[in-house]
Amino acid sequence: MLLPKFEYHEPSTLQEALKLLSDLGGNAKLLAGGTDLLVRMKRKIDKPSHVISLARIPGLDEIVPRNGHSVTIGSAVSAAKLAGHELLSDRFTPLAMAAGRLGAPMIRNRATIGGNLVNARPAADLPPACMVLDATLKLKSASREREVLVNEFFRGPGETIIEQDELLVSIDINTPAPWSGGSYIKLGARKTLEISMVNVAVMLTLQSPDGSITDAKIALGAVAPTPVRALLAEKQLIGATPSEALFEKAGQVGVGTCSPITDHRGTMEYRCMMIEVLTKRCLMQAFERAKSWRPGR
Ligand SMILES: Cc1cc2nc3c(=O)[nH]c(=O)nc-3n(C[C@H](O)[C@H](O)[C@H](O)COP(=O)(O)OP(=O)(O)OC[C@H]3O[C@@H](n4cnc5c(N)ncnc54)[C@H](O)[C@@H]3O)c2cc1C
């Protein structure tokens, strides 16, 4: 399948890219890793007459820690870089784990966090991880700038609140509190190159290694038109003493948040069963990490 004809632009500054986006209107598409866009163009789902590459814009592919308080992740950071980043693995664990499960090594070298979020597939790996980390997305156009919580970003399959003239510049995440730990589990029919049948991301914060749960976040993917937070299950956990029975109950409550479909990857019933099992498992893993939290790592 050949790509349709288009004009290629390679701006070397963010301002130049934003001006192009604004001038070219709906005829232009941004190109990050191209693992979604080029496939859609080959299939004639997207037919932009102009493609604007992000490759030469400085800073978009950088991960910048901010004095232990937060981290700023450029939208063009690849999944491979996220997965291999020591600070992210240690403190922002669900994101590094999810990035390590995206596609296969070749895809991870190209696929970016920005492309994964803007593409907004219900089964995508990175949105649930960003949701449990309360990520803030910085959106910019030629004339304005705004910050949006990732939980408010997704509208439906392939739909977000981003405007045609806006570019996702960065993803900002505050460093989780002491005694926090997280995890991510993806269920697919294969170990690699597989879209999730169900995926679960979790962050837990404890009062102390043997204390109660002071904060809990659970996000589920591939179970509804957008990734969802299991708010009722989170409520059950906050203030409670961690135990296997508590995590099991949270998994059962979490199922109520979802409206999974039956498709070629799995039936609705199987997905519901797996949400329960994997939420419990993910909570257990997050709890183990929270207990072994160490300062200054
Ligand atoms: C073989 C294969 C396997 C895959 N496996 C998985 C998987 O396991 N899990 C998964 O989640 N995904 C998977 N994908 C999908 C894809 O790789 C990811 O969604 C990837 O993260 C997209 O990033 P990208 O940089 O390639 O985006 P692109 O294709 O460059 O862009 C995707 C969309 O986002 C827009 N965009 C990109 N960057 C920005 C920005 N900064 N601001 C505004 N708009 C922007 C583009 O205009 C385009 O509409 C797979 C794809 C393939 C081809």
The ligand as a Tripos MOL2 file, in Angstrom:
@<TRIPOS>MOLECULE
LIG
   53    58     1     0     0
SMALL
NO_CHARGES

@<TRIPOS>ATOM
      1 C1          2.6420   -2.9140   14.8180 C.3       1 LIG1
      2 C2          2.0580   -1.9230   15.7990 C.ar      1 LIG1
      3 C3          1.8950   -2.3180   17.1140 C.ar      1 LIG1
      4 C4          1.3470   -1.4240   18.0390 C.ar      1 LIG1
      5 N1          1.2000   -1.8300   19.3340 N.ar      1 LIG1
      6 C5          0.6730   -0.9720   20.2500 C.ar      1 LIG1
      7 C6          0.5280   -1.3750   21.6140 C.ar      1 LIG1
      8 O1          0.8470   -2.4970   22.0150 O.2       1 LIG1
      9 N2         -0.0050   -0.4760   22.4910 N.ar      1 LIG1
     10 C7         -0.4040    0.7870   22.1030 C.ar      1 LIG1
     11 O2         -0.8520    1.5630   22.9410 O.2       1 LIG1
     12 N3         -0.2550    1.1940   20.8180 N.ar      1 LIG1
     13 C8          0.2610    0.3510   19.8860 C.ar      1 LIG1
     14 N4          0.4020    0.7470   18.5730 N.ar      1 LIG1
     15 C9         -0.0500    2.0870   18.1880 C.3       1 LIG1
     16 C10         1.0640    3.1710   18.1670 C.3       1 LIG1
     17 O3          2.3440    2.6060   18.0540 O.3       1 LIG1
     18 C11         1.0180    4.0530   19.4040 C.3       1 LIG1
     19 O4         -0.2640    4.6330   19.5670 O.3       1 LIG1
     20 C12         2.0830    5.1670   19.3770 C.3       1 LIG1
     21 O5          2.3480    5.5950   20.6810 O.3       1 LIG1
     22 C13         1.7200    6.3640   18.5220 C.3       1 LIG1
     23 O6          2.7720    7.2860   18.5920 O.3       1 LIG1
     24 P1          3.4580    7.8820   17.3060 P.3       1 LIG1
     25 O7          4.5420    8.7840   17.7720 O.co2     1 LIG1
     26 O8          3.8590    6.8240   16.3530 O.co2     1 LIG1
     27 O9          2.2310    8.7200   16.7120 O.3       1 LIG1
     28 P2          1.9750    9.2280   15.2370 P.3       1 LIG1
     29 O10         1.5580    8.1080   14.3770 O.co2     1 LIG1
     30 O11         3.0870   10.0770   14.7480 O.co2     1 LIG1
     31 O12         0.7200   10.1880   15.5400 O.3       1 LIG1
     32 C14        -0.5120    9.6530   15.9880 C.3       1 LIG1
     33 C15        -1.5540   10.7830   16.0110 C.3       1 LIG1
     34 O13        -1.2330   11.7350   17.0160 O.3       1 LIG1
     35 C16        -1.0080   13.0180   16.4400 C.3       1 LIG1
     36 N5          0.1170   13.5860   17.1940 N.ar      1 LIG1
     37 C17         1.3230   13.0050   17.4060 C.ar      1 LIG1
     38 N6          2.0590   13.7680   18.2130 N.ar      1 LIG1
     39 C18         1.3160   14.8490   18.5160 C.ar      1 LIG1
     40 C19         1.5360   15.9990   19.3360 C.ar      1 LIG1
     41 N7          2.6740   16.1870   20.0070 N.pl3     1 LIG1
     42 N8          0.5520   16.9230   19.4260 N.ar      1 LIG1
     43 C20        -0.6260   16.7480   18.7620 C.ar      1 LIG1
     44 N9         -0.8790   15.6870   17.9870 N.ar      1 LIG1
     45 C21         0.0850   14.7460   17.8710 C.ar      1 LIG1
     46 C22        -0.7300   12.7750   14.9750 C.3       1 LIG1
     47 O14        -1.0790   13.8990   14.1770 O.3       1 LIG1
     48 C23        -1.6030   11.5810   14.7060 C.3       1 LIG1
     49 O15        -2.9260   11.9830   14.4830 O.3       1 LIG1
     50 C24         0.9610   -0.1080   17.6330 C.ar      1 LIG1
     51 C25         1.1430    0.2720   16.2920 C.ar      1 LIG1
     52 C26         1.6860   -0.6260   15.3870 C.ar      1 LIG1
     53 C27         1.8770   -0.1840   13.9580 C.3       1 LIG1
@<TRIPOS>BOND
     1     1     2 1
     2     2     3 ar
     3     2    52 ar
     4     3     4 ar
     5     4     5 ar
     6     4    50 ar
     7     5     6 ar
     8     6     7 ar
     9     6    13 1
    10     7     8 2
    11     7     9 ar
    12     9    10 ar
    13    10    11 2
    14    10    12 ar
    15    12    13 ar
    16    13    14 ar
    17    14    15 1
    18    14    50 ar
    19    15    16 1
    20    16    17 1
    21    16    18 1
    22    18    19 1
    23    18    20 1
    24    20    21 1
    25    20    22 1
    26    22    23 1
    27    23    24 1
    28    24    25 2
    29    24    26 1
    30    24    27 1
    31    27    28 1
    32    28    29 2
    33    28    30 1
    34    28    31 1
    35    31    32 1
    36    32    33 1
    37    33    34 1
    38    33    48 1
    39    34    35 1
    40    35    36 1
    41    35    46 1
    42    36    37 ar
    43    36    45 ar
    44    37    38 ar
    45    38    39 ar
    46    39    40 ar
    47    39    45 ar
    48    40    41 1
    49    40    42 ar
    50    42    43 ar
    51    43    44 ar
    52    44    45 ar
    53    46    47 1
    54    46    48 1
    55    48    49 1
    56    50    51 ar
    57    51    52 ar
    58    52    53 1
@<TRIPOS>SUBSTRUCTURE
     1 LIG1         1 GROUP 0 **** ****
